[in-house]
Each structure stands twice: as structure tokens, then as C-alpha cells.
């Protein structure tokens, strides 16, 4: 990073004028229990960091009211020692005030030596000492907020988001579920770790936490012939743990009969780490569920929700999609299903969610795709010489048995580009596809097993295949599709698109929570998933945002996979979160295309792997008003700043001028190599930042945004101990390009 020290006497803009970020952003690592039933009031605990001063919980959707009850944090060894000394001092004072033992045992007694204020202080010290130092505690989970949640009887079941709001702002979101069944929450004994069984009545949702070495057991009664389904939500609740391998809580599930004999076991559901099992009860009696971590790990964020009963559960659908402009009949397979097929009406292109209801019970969700290209159904046998298809086409098929492979014959022209794109794993199919294209002699011309889709934020195995291939000459070619592990079965469905390129894009924005002062700016990162060779620039805009919000640097340059930009807020932004939506607009083959921007959390798994995990809302919360009458700084330099390679360019800012007693450090946040701040000077309207491009490190044609941060301390963003410190201010993004001098 580059930096420039600016003395207070210059009286130009400073970070304090448009303070944009909190120094310690609140973050939650778990919520327990992670859900509840409509019409109930229950207590929850949320563990994380920088949660002091929590005032309320924010639950997305309607029908939830919350009240914060308590905040607790273990004392440091030094704090604990000081509190012990204070406790002894107060005890001695009380002893002197009440020499008789029976008086000291009574509370609320006061006299001239021991006042009501002394009694309250003693109670506070006792409470603090109840949280002694915990050297084994995870710093990211050590602070705990306790609250009550009341769900209205009319609250819609489904997935919500929960955040903590407080003195440091609004936290990241976690998944919070509104369920269908009576809820049971495990109660750990403080005095014994011996395994016990908790009795539950079906149907039920069970909430629990797994600590190191824990095995939790739940007993229920079932009758002959019942088809009991048990589902676990664990990794679903907290998708990635940054400091654990494999990076999530790996729950295992066992079902035992009255004799303790294991009758069913699951440690996943196909490719999903969260286990599901189904069991037909052979005789009346008691049965028990046993849940634990696969290798007996555990801690507070190993949270689970088990749902058990005669649940409708869809295991597969076929086809996985259909034409968007016409109805589709879908075959269903699963357990306790009231029907074996559904009719999906015509709809807009894209993905939709399918469920079925059995009485009042709603099944799990399955994803169904829709497109406007011509569609055909695979017809067996089609291994040799291959079924002829006409481009463009989407083929709905399945690898029906182990060792099966499907072959499709296409006629190609020299120089024509063919895209072969498999949608299977992304639509809940267990197929691990592999694609090959051969010529008429059987010679393999190109092949692909796995192709990463960065838009699939929960995937750790991108099992769907993708090929873009230019036919070398006119002739007949063959597209081969199989399972990479030679597996197969009725559930191994796929959608295979064979077409010329269909350019398109998807957008993500992170983080999904912004804390910013009124009238200030804060940085966001836009990510684009470019499809089928799409390279055009994408303009980003606000969609139905309240007045006063504005984007800075709101263009993703052509060919780039993302950009950092800024969101400026209204001068009167309050602390209550505001949900903001973004959209991207681009020209594709001369046609304007608009796509929504999905909020996401940039999460790390197992120390290194990063994932953009989808969120429901981009929530913006105010941290109070800026200092100074003018609010945040504005860019007076319009358009894209051209920086000559080997030269300089200046950008002018309209920023309020105040007098300061210390230095301010300006830094470019993660700039391209060779772009630095050369100088900052006063100007007629505020200040100028002079930027330079090093000719030895920079080439002409570089485009993007420059993010300028301000720090009010001598160390700037470097911080201490090698840790990066948060800035006290962020300027609106500066669009730039490097040009020849």
C-alpha cells in the first residue's frame, strides 16, 4: 500500500469528517437454538466478537419480536485478578459494617458503613467473577448475547436471517429457521457429561450443540409400519468454519431400537454433508436417535437441528428442468410423498423451488430449472452410434445405471463453437459428470470432468462439466456424457445444453452487512461470473433504494471478474437496518440485459478456501452522524480519471475542512501494483489527491476503481503485531484508467 502523511495545519478533509466504519465490527459465529416454532417464545444465545452494547436482534421477514436480556464475556486474567481484589475489599467492608455472621448472610441491609450502592457494586462484581478467564475459549465465539424471541402464530415457516445490532453496529447474518413442529432444546448438565436420552414426541424438531466428545441421544415411540424420516441441519446452519477441518461440523446420525441395536446410519445425504435417513418401523416400541461429530470434535458453533417424524421428503425429481414458456410434468421420488408427480406452470426463465404438502407438512425443497432453448428428452439406448440432436438443444436425461453413458451425435461446421454445459449437481443430482467430444473415428478431441461455478457458494466439489470447443472441420461429432465414478441410477438426472455460446452473467456483492455513518461511504466488492465468453462491461445501479444512497465507481470494466466500489449513505441514515438492492446492466449481442445482484458473505473454509455464500439481504446500518455539517466527501472530478503511465493525475474532493492536532494518513486500499498517492494538497474547493503510475510496474489499459482510506493514527493501516487495522474513513470510489503518456 502507498501512504501519505498530511499535517493538521493543511486543514483539508480528514477521516473524522466522514468517519465511515466501526473499529470493531460485530460478528456472530453461532445462534442457539437456530430456530423456533410460530406462536412460541424462547431464549437464544448468540456467540461472537464485539457484541458488547447489543440492543436488539434483527430477524428478516415478519412476525418476530426480540428482547436482549444479557451480555457476557469471560474476563482476562488481569481483569479477573482486579475483580477478585475488589470483591475482597467489599467483603471486608461489609464485615466491618455487620460484625455478626447472621447479619452478613442477609441481603439488603444498609447502614452508614454499608450503603445500597455498596450492595449493588458487590452484586456486579460477583456477576463479573462468574465469567472467569477461559484459556481454551475460541476468541471468535467468546462473547455471548442472550435474548428472547417471540414468533407470531402467523409467522411463515422457512429460512430467515438473524443479526445482532448494538453499539458497534450490525453483525453478519446467520441462518435462522422458523419450523413446522414442536421444538425441543437439549439441556446440558453442568455436573455430568454422562450420556442421557431426552424423550421427544413425534413429529418434533430438536435443537442441540455438540461439545468435544459429546454424543446426544433422543428417544421416541413409534408404531409398526411408520416410515420415519430423520433430517439434520448442521452444515446448512453454519456452512464454513474457517479454523477447522474439513471446515464444517460433520454430523453423523444413528437410529437404534429398544435394545440399543443400530438399525440405520447416515453420515451424509449423497453429496450433502448433512445426514438424512429413512426407516420403516418393523414393530411398536421405543427408538433412539444418536448424533455426534464424525471425529468427536465439538464447540459452541457445532449447532444442529434434527427434524424427525413421518415427513414428506423428496429424494429426486425428473426431469431437472423444462421449457420456461410451457408447463412441465415432473416425476417425484422420495418418502411419505402424497403424489408422485407435479405440474410446473410456465414461468420466467431461471430456477424455481418445488415442494409438496402432506396435510400441513411441507417437504424439503428441490430446484427446477427453466430455459427458452428447445428441449428434448434422452431416449435409450443411445450409446452407439449416438442419438442425433439438432443445435441448439437442452437434453433432459439420466445415467440410469452404473456404467451407463449417453452419446449424442451433432453435425458441426468448421470454426463453429460448441458449448456443452451439464447442470446436474447444481440441481441436486448426485451425478459427477464427465464430458468428452470425439470425432467420427472415436478420437477424443477434448474432455472435462469438473468445472468451477463461483456462483455456487456452498459447493466444495464442482462436479458439473463444461466444454467450449471449436469444430476443426465440417463433419459428424459425438458428445459423450457419463458419471466419473461409473455410478448411476434413477436419481442421476442431468440437463445437457449443446449450443453455440449463450453469453450471460451473474453478480454477487459482499459483504452482506454494511455499517457506515450518515452521509459517509463504505466499500463493497462486486463479483461477476461471466458465462460463455461474455466480456462486456457491466453497469451497476441501485434498485428501489431509499433516497440519499449513491454508488461510486459503479462499473465492472470489460473482461474483469469484479471490482471494488463504494456505497454512500443519506445524511440522516438511522441505526435501523435498511435493505438495499443492486442490479447490473450490460449489452449482450446488442440487447440490454439486467441481472439482480445477490448479497453474499465471503467465507473461509479450513484455513484457506474461500466461498461466496448467498445471503438474503444487503443490510445497511447507520453508526450515527458524521462530524461536520457537510457530511461525507464528494468527488468533484467527474468520469474516469486517466493516469498517464510514468506521469500523474489529480482528483479533486469537496470535503469539509477542520483543524486537527495529529497527522492523517491516506492509503490506497489494495491498489494495482505501481499506482500510488504522490501528494495531497489543498484546493479552492477542498483538496486534491495526486496519483502516479510507475512506468516499471504499470502498463496502459488498466481500468478499475481506486479506494482511498484514511487513518488517524501514526501507523496507518499497518496496525500493530502485523495485523491490518480498519480505516477511520473511506472516500467514494475513484474510477481510473492508465493511459500512454
Residue pairs with C-beta under 8 A, 6 or more apart in sequence:
1 667
1 668
1 669
1 670
1 671
1 717
2 667
2 668
2 671
2 675
2 676
2 677
3 665
3 666
3 667
3 677
3 716
3 717
4 665
4 666
4 677
4 678
4 679
4 680
5 663
5 664
5 665
6 12
6 14
6 663
6 664
6 665
6 666
6 680
7 663
8 14
8 659
8 660
8 661
8 662
8 663
8 664
9 659
10 680
10 681
10 682
10 687
11 657
11 658
11 659
11 682
12 655
12 657
12 680
12 681
12 682
12 686
12 687
13 633
13 653
13 655
13 656
13 657
13 686
13 687
14 655
14 658
14 660
14 664
14 710
14 712
14 729
15 664
15 710
15 711
15 712
15 727
15 728
15 729
16 627
16 658
16 660
16 712
16 728
16 729
17 626
17 627
17 628
17 630
17 632
17 633
17 655
17 656
17 658
17 729
18 517
18 519
18 520
18 521
18 626
18 628
18 631
18 632
18 633
18 655
18 729
19 517
19 520
19 623
19 626
19 627
19 728
19 729
20 516
20 517
20 520
20 521
20 522
20 632
20 727
20 728
20 729
20 730
21 515
21 516
21 522
21 623
21 726
21 727
21 728
21 729
21 730
22 168
22 169
22 515
22 623
22 726
23 168
23 726
23 728
24 49
24 50
24 168
25 50
25 168
25 169
25 171
25 515
25 726
26 48
26 49
26 50
26 51
26 54
26 164
26 166
26 168
26 169
26 170
26 171
26 172
27 48
27 49
27 50
27 140
27 171
27 172
28 46
28 47
28 48
28 51
28 162
28 163
28 164
28 171
28 172
28 174
29 47
29 48
29 49
29 138
29 140
29 141
29 238
29 300
29 301
30 46
30 47
30 48
30 141
30 174
30 238
30 300
30 301
30 303
31 44
31 45
31 46
31 162
31 174
31 176
31 303
32 44
32 45
32 46
32 47
32 207
32 209
32 300
32 303
33 42
33 44
33 183
33 185
33 207
33 303
33 305
34 174
34 175
34 176
34 177
34 207
34 233
34 237
34 303
34 305
35 176
35 177
35 178
35 179
35 183
35 205
35 207
35 305
36 42
36 149
36 151
36 178
36 179
36 183
37 151
37 178
37 179
37 180
37 181
37 182
37 183
37 205
38 63
38 151
38 152
38 153
38 154
38 155
38 157
38 178
39 151
39 152
39 153
39 155
40 150
40 151
40 183
41 148
41 149
41 150
41 151
42 148
42 149
42 183
42 185
43 69
43 146
43 147
43 148
43 149
44 57
44 146
44 147
44 148
44 149
45 144
45 145
45 146
46 57
46 144
46 145
46 147
46 162
46 164
46 174
47 141
47 142
47 143
47 144
47 300
47 301
48 140
48 141
48 143
48 145
48 164
48 171
49 139
49 140
49 141
49 142
49 143
50 143
50 168
51 71
51 143
51 144
51 145
51 164
51 166
51 168
51 171
52 71
52 73
52 143
52 166
52 167
52 168
53 71
53 166
53 167
53 168
54 68
54 71
54 145
54 147
54 164
54 165
54 166
54 167
55 68
55 165
55 166
55 167
56 66
56 67
56 68
56 147
56 165
56 166
57 66
57 68
57 145
57 147
57 149
57 162
57 163
57 164
57 165
58 66
58 162
58 163
58 164
58 165
58 170
58 577
58 619
59 66
59 149
59 160
59 161
59 162
59 176
60 160
60 161
60 162
60 173
60 616
60 617
61 155
61 156
61 158
61 160
61 178
62 152
62 155
62 156
63 151
63 152
63 154
63 155
63 156
63 178
64 149
64 150
64 151
64 152
64 155
64 160
65 149
65 150
65 152
66 147
66 148
66 149
66 150
67 147
67 148
68 145
68 146
68 147
69 146
69 147
69 148
70 145
70 146
71 143
71 144
71 145
71 146
72 131
72 143
72 144
72 146
73 131
73 142
73 143
73 144
74 131
74 132
74 133
74 134
74 137
74 142
75 83
75 128
75 129
75 131
75 132
75 133
76 133
77 133
79 128
80 129
80 132
80 133
83 125
83 128
83 129
84 129
86 125
87 122
87 125
87 126
87 129
90 118
90 121
90 122
90 125
91 122
93 113
93 114
93 118
94 104
94 114
94 118
94 122
95 104
96 113
97 111
97 113
97 114
98 104
98 109
98 111
98 114
103 109
107 119
108 119
110 116
110 118
110 119
134 142
138 243
138 299
138 300
140 243
141 299
141 300
141 301
145 164
151 178
155 178
156 178
157 178
157 179
157 180
157 362
158 177
158 178
159 175
159 176
159 177
159 616
160 175
160 176
160 177
160 178
160 616
161 173
161 174
161 175
161 176
161 615
161 616
161 617
162 173
162 174
162 175
162 176
163 170
163 171
163 172
163 173
163 174
163 513
163 577
163 619
164 170
164 171
165 171
165 575
165 577
165 621
168 515
169 515
169 621
169 623
170 513
170 515
170 577
170 619
170 621
171 513
172 511
172 512
172 513
172 601
173 512
173 513
173 601
173 615
173 616
173 617
173 619
174 237
174 238
175 236
175 237
175 238
177 233
177 237
177 305
179 205
179 305
179 307
180 203
180 205
180 360
180 361
180 362
181 203
181 204
181 205
181 307
181 309
182 201
182 203
182 204
182 205
183 204
183 205
183 206
183 207
184 198
184 200
184 204
184 205
184 206
184 207
184 218
185 206
185 207
185 208
186 198
186 206
186 207
186 208
186 209
186 216
187 198
188 209
188 211
189 196
193 213
193 214
195 215
195 216
195 217
196 217
197 217
197 218
197 219
197 288
198 206
198 216
198 217
198 218
198 219
199 218
199 219
199 220
200 206
200 218
200 219
200 220
200 308
201 220
201 221
202 220
202 221
202 222
202 228
202 308
202 309
202 310
203 307
203 308
203 309
203 310
203 311
203 361
204 220
204 307
204 308
204 309
205 305
205 306
205 307
206 218
206 289
206 304
206 305
206 306
206 307
206 308
207 303
207 304
207 305
208 216
208 291
208 303
208 304
208 306
209 298
209 300
209 302
209 303
209 304
210 216
210 249
210 251
210 291
210 292
210 293
210 297
210 298
210 302
210 304
211 298
211 299
211 300
211 302
212 296
212 297
212 298
212 299
213 296
213 298
214 292
214 293
214 296
214 298
215 290
215 291
215 292
216 290
216 291
216 292
217 288
217 289
217 290
217 291
218 288
218 289
218 306
218 308
219 286
219 287
219 288
220 286
220 287
220 288
220 289
220 308
221 284
221 285
221 286
221 287
222 228
222 281
222 284
222 285
222 286
222 287
223 281
223 284
224 281
224 282
224 283
224 284
225 280
225 281
226 280
226 281
226 310
227 278
227 279
227 280
227 281
227 310
227 335
227 336
228 255
228 278
228 279
228 280
228 281
228 287
228 308
228 309
228 310
229 276
229 277
229 278
229 308
229 309
229 310
229 311
229 313
229 335
229 336
230 253
230 255
230 276
230 277
230 278
230 279
230 289
230 306
230 307
230 308
231 274
231 275
231 276
231 306
231 307
231 308
231 311
231 313
231 364
232 251
232 253
232 274
232 275
232 276
232 291
232 304
232 305
232 306
233 274
233 304
233 305
233 306
233 307
234 248
234 249
234 250
234 251
234 273
234 274
234 302
234 303
234 304
234 305
235 248
235 249
235 250
235 251
235 272
235 273
235 274
236 274
237 303
237 304
237 305
238 248
238 249
238 301
238 303
239 248
239 457
239 458
239 603
239 605
239 611
239 613
240 247
240 248
240 603
240 604
240 605
240 606
240 611
240 613
241 247
241 248
241 249
241 301
241 605
241 606
242 603
242 604
242 605
242 606
242 607
243 607
244 297
244 606
245 606
245 607
246 273
246 605
246 606
247 460
247 605
247 606
247 609
248 273
248 605
249 293
249 297
249 301
249 302
249 303
249 304
250 267
250 273
250 293
250 294
250 295
251 267
251 273
251 274
251 275
251 291
251 292
251 293
251 294
251 304
252 265
252 266
252 267
252 275
252 291
252 292
252 293
252 294
253 265
253 266
253 267
253 275
253 276
253 277
253 289
253 290
253 291
253 306
254 262
254 264
254 265
254 289
254 290
254 291
255 262
255 263
255 264
255 265
255 277
255 279
255 287
255 288
255 289
255 290
256 262
256 263
256 287
256 288
256 290
257 263
257 285
257 286
257 287
258 285
258 286
258 287
260 288
263 279
263 287
264 277
264 278
264 279
265 277
266 275
266 276
266 277
267 275
267 294
268 274
268 275
269 275
269 276
270 430
271 425
271 430
271 461
271 463
276 313
278 313
278 335
281 287
289 306
289 308
291 304
291 306
293 302
309 361
310 336
311 335
311 336
311 361
311 363
312 334
312 335
312 336
312 337
312 338
312 356
312 357
312 358
312 361
312 362
312 363
313 334
313 335
313 336
313 337
313 363
313 364
314 332
314 333
314 334
314 337
314 354
314 355
314 356
314 363
314 364
314 366
315 333
315 334
315 335
315 491
316 332
316 333
316 334
316 366
316 428
316 429
316 490
316 491
316 493
317 330
317 331
317 332
317 333
317 354
317 366
317 368
317 428
317 493
318 330
318 331
318 333
318 396
318 398
318 490
318 493
319 328
319 330
319 331
319 377
319 396
319 493
319 495
320 367
320 368
320 369
320 396
320 423
320 424
320 427
320 428
320 429
320 493
320 494
320 495
321 328
321 368
321 369
321 370
321 371
321 375
321 394
321 396
321 423
321 427
321 495
322 328
322 330
322 344
322 368
322 369
322 370
322 375
322 396
323 370
323 371
323 372
323 375
324 346
324 347
324 348
324 349
324 350
324 370
324 371
324 372
325 346
325 372
326 346
327 343
327 344
327 345
327 346
328 343
328 344
328 368
328 370
329 341
329 342
329 343
329 344
330 341
330 342
330 343
330 344
330 354
330 368
331 340
331 341
332 339
332 340
332 341
332 342
332 356
333 340
333 490
333 491
334 363
336 358
337 356
337 358
337 363
338 356
338 357
338 358
339 356
342 354
342 356
344 352
344 354
344 368
347 370
348 370
349 370
349 371
349 372
350 369
350 370
351 367
351 368
351 369
351 370
351 427
352 367
352 368
352 370
353 365
353 366
353 367
353 368
354 365
354 366
354 367
354 368
355 362
355 363
355 364
355 365
355 366
356 362
356 363
357 363
366 428
367 426
367 427
367 428
368 427
369 423
369 427
369 495
371 394
371 497
373 392
373 393
373 394
373 497
373 499
373 502
374 390
374 392
374 393
374 394
375 393
375 394
375 395
375 396
376 389
376 393
376 394
376 395
376 396
377 395
377 396
377 397
378 387
378 395
378 396
378 397
378 398
378 406
379 387
380 400
382 406
382 407
382 408
383 405
383 406
383 407
384 407
385 407
385 409
386 407
386 408
386 409
386 478
386 479
387 406
387 407
387 408
387 409
388 408
388 409
388 410
389 395
389 408
389 409
389 410
389 498
391 410
391 418
391 498
391 499
391 500
392 497
392 498
392 499
392 500
392 502
393 497
393 498
393 499
394 495
394 496
394 497
394 498
395 406
395 408
395 495
395 496
395 497
395 498
396 493
396 494
396 495
397 406
397 481
397 493
397 494
397 496
398 431
398 488
398 490
398 491
398 492
398 493
398 494
399 405
399 406
399 431
399 481
399 482
399 483
399 487
399 488
399 489
399 492
399 494
400 488
400 489
400 490
400 492
401 488
401 489
402 483
402 486
402 487
402 488
402 489
403 486
403 488
404 482
404 483
404 488
405 480
405 481
405 482
406 480
406 481
406 482
407 478
407 479
407 480
407 481
408 478
408 479
408 481
408 496
408 498
409 476
409 477
409 478
410 418
410 476
410 477
410 478
410 479
410 498
411 475
411 476
411 477
412 418
412 471
412 474
412 475
412 476
412 477
413 471
413 474
414 471
414 472
414 473
414 474
415 470
415 471
416 470
416 471
416 500
417 468
417 469
417 470
417 471
417 500
417 501
418 437
418 467
418 468
418 469
418 470
418 471
418 477
418 498
418 499
418 500
419 466
419 467
419 468
419 469
419 497
419 498
419 499
419 500
419 501
419 502
419 532
420 435
420 437
420 465
420 466
420 467
420 469
420 479
420 496
420 497
420 498
421 464
421 465
421 466
421 467
421 496
421 497
422 431
422 433
422 435
422 464
422 465
422 466
422 481
422 494
422 495
422 496
423 464
423 494
423 495
423 496
423 497
424 431
424 433
424 463
424 464
424 492
424 493
424 494
424 495
425 431
425 432
425 433
425 459
425 461
425 462
425 463
425 464
426 453
426 456
426 459
426 464
427 493
427 495
429 491
429 492
429 493
429 494
430 487
430 491
430 492
431 463
431 483
431 487
431 492
431 493
431 494
432 449
432 461
432 463
432 483
432 484
432 485
432 487
433 449
433 463
433 464
433 465
433 481
433 482
433 483
433 484
433 494
434 447
434 448
434 449
434 465
434 481
434 482
434 483
434 484
435 447
435 448
435 449
435 465
435 466
435 467
435 479
435 480
435 481
436 444
436 446
436 447
436 479
436 480
437 444
437 445
437 446
437 447
437 467
437 469
437 477
437 478
437 479
437 480
438 444
438 445
438 477
438 478
438 480
439 445
439 475
439 476
439 477
439 478
440 475
440 476
440 477
440 478
442 478
445 469
445 472
445 477
446 467
446 469
447 467
448 465
448 466
448 467
449 465
449 484
450 461
450 462
450 463
450 464
450 465
451 462
451 464
451 465
451 466
452 462
453 459
453 462
453 464
453 529
454 508
454 527
454 529
454 612
455 506
455 508
455 529
455 612
456 462
457 508
457 600
457 603
457 611
457 612
457 613
457 614
458 611
458 613
458 614
459 611
460 605
460 609
460 611
463 484
465 481
468 501
468 532
468 533
471 477
479 496
479 498
481 494
481 496
483 492
501 532
501 533
502 531
502 532
503 531
503 532
503 533
503 534
503 588
503 589
504 531
504 532
504 534
504 588
504 593
504 595
505 528
505 529
505 530
505 531
505 534
505 538
505 584
505 586
505 593
505 595
506 528
506 529
506 531
506 595
506 598
507 526
507 527
507 528
507 529
507 538
507 540
507 582
507 584
507 595
507 596
507 597
507 598
508 526
508 527
508 529
508 597
508 598
508 599
508 600
508 612
508 614
509 524
509 525
509 526
509 527
509 582
509 597
509 598
509 599
509 600
509 618
510 524
510 525
510 527
510 599
510 600
510 601
510 602
510 612
511 524
511 601
511 602
512 599
512 600
512 601
512 615
512 617
512 618
512 619
513 618
513 619
513 620
513 621
514 522
514 524
514 567
514 618
514 619
514 620
514 621
515 522
515 621
515 623
516 522
516 567
516 569
516 573
516 620
516 621
516 622
516 623
517 569
517 573
517 622
517 623
517 624
517 625
517 626
517 632
518 569
518 570
518 571
518 572
518 573
518 622
518 624
518 625
518 626
518 631
519 568
519 569
519 570
519 571
519 573
519 625
519 626
519 630
519 631
519 632
520 568
520 569
520 626
520 631
520 632
520 729
520 730
521 552
521 566
521 567
521 568
521 569
521 632
521 633
521 730
521 731
521 732
521 733
522 566
522 567
522 569
522 730
523 564
523 565
523 566
523 669
523 707
523 730
523 733
524 564
524 565
524 566
524 567
525 562
525 563
525 564
525 565
525 602
526 540
526 556
526 562
526 563
526 564
526 565
526 582
526 584
526 597
527 561
527 562
527 600
527 612
528 538
528 556
528 560
528 561
528 562
528 584
530 561
534 586
534 588
535 558
535 559
536 558
536 586
536 587
536 588
537 555
537 556
537 557
537 558
537 586
538 555
538 556
538 584
538 585
538 586
539 554
539 555
539 584
539 585
539 586
540 551
540 554
540 555
540 556
540 565
540 582
540 583
540 584
540 597
541 551
541 554
541 582
541 583
541 584
541 585
542 549
542 550
542 551
542 580
542 581
542 582
542 583
543 581
543 582
543 583
543 596
544 581
545 580
545 581
546 570
546 578
546 580
547 570
548 569
548 570
548 571
548 572
548 573
549 567
549 568
549 569
549 570
549 580
549 620
550 567
550 568
550 732
551 565
551 566
551 567
551 568
551 582
552 565
552 566
552 567
552 568
552 635
552 705
552 732
552 733
552 734
553 563
553 564
553 565
553 566
553 704
553 705
553 732
553 733
553 734
553 735
554 565
555 563
555 735
556 562
556 563
556 584
557 563
557 703
557 704
558 703
560 703
560 704
563 704
563 705
564 669
564 670
564 704
564 705
564 707
564 733
565 705
565 733
566 705
566 707
566 730
566 731
566 732
566 733
567 580
567 620
568 632
568 732
569 620
569 622
569 632
571 625
571 626
571 631
573 620
573 622
574 622
575 621
575 622
575 623
575 624
576 621
576 622
577 619
577 620
577 621
578 619
578 620
578 621
579 617
579 618
579 619
579 620
580 618
580 619
580 620
581 596
581 597
581 618
582 596
582 597
582 618
583 594
583 595
583 596
583 597
584 594
584 595
584 596
584 597
585 592
585 593
585 594
586 592
586 593
586 595
587 593
598 614
598 615
599 614
599 615
599 616
599 617
599 618
600 612
600 613
600 614
600 615
601 612
601 613
601 615
602 610
602 611
602 612
603 610
603 611
603 612
603 613
604 610
604 611
605 611
626 632
627 658
628 656
628 658
629 656
630 654
630 655
630 656
632 732
633 653
633 654
633 655
633 656
633 686
633 731
633 732
634 653
634 654
634 655
634 732
635 651
635 652
635 653
635 654
635 731
635 732
635 734
636 652
636 653
636 654
636 685
636 686
637 650
637 651
637 652
637 734
639 735
640 703
640 735
640 736
640 737
641 649
641 651
641 691
641 706
641 734
641 735
641 736
641 737
642 649
642 736
642 737
642 738
642 739
643 649
643 675
643 691
643 692
643 693
643 736
643 737
643 738
643 739
644 693
644 738
644 739
644 740
644 741
645 693
645 695
645 698
645 699
645 700
645 738
645 739
645 740
645 741
646 693
646 694
646 695
646 741
647 692
647 693
647 741
648 678
648 690
648 691
648 692
648 693
649 690
649 691
649 736
650 688
650 689
650 690
650 691
651 688
651 689
651 691
651 734
652 683
652 685
652 686
652 687
652 688
653 686
653 687
653 688
653 689
653 731
654 685
654 686
655 686
655 687
656 686
657 686
662 712
662 714
663 714
664 710
664 711
664 712
665 710
665 711
665 712
665 713
665 714
665 716
665 717
666 677
666 680
666 689
666 708
666 709
666 710
666 711
667 677
667 708
667 709
667 710
667 711
667 716
667 717
667 727
668 675
668 676
668 677
668 706
668 707
668 708
668 709
669 707
669 708
669 709
669 717
669 727
669 730
670 707
671 706
671 707
672 698
672 702
672 704
673 697
673 698
674 693
674 694
674 696
674 697
674 698
675 691
675 692
675 693
675 694
675 698
675 706
675 736
675 738
676 691
676 692
676 694
677 689
677 690
677 691
677 692
677 708
678 690
678 691
678 692
679 689
679 690
680 687
680 688
680 689
680 690
681 687
681 688
681 690
682 688
689 708
691 706
691 736
693 738
695 741
698 738
699 738
700 738
700 739
700 740
701 737
701 738
702 737
702 738
703 735
703 736
703 737
703 738
704 735
704 736
705 733
705 734
705 735
705 736
706 733
706 734
706 736
707 730
707 731
707 733
707 734
708 730
708 731
708 734
709 717
709 727
709 729
709 730
709 731
710 727
710 728
710 729
710 730
710 731
711 717
711 725
711 727
711 728
712 728
713 725
715 725
716 725
717 724
717 725
717 727
718 724
718 725
719 725
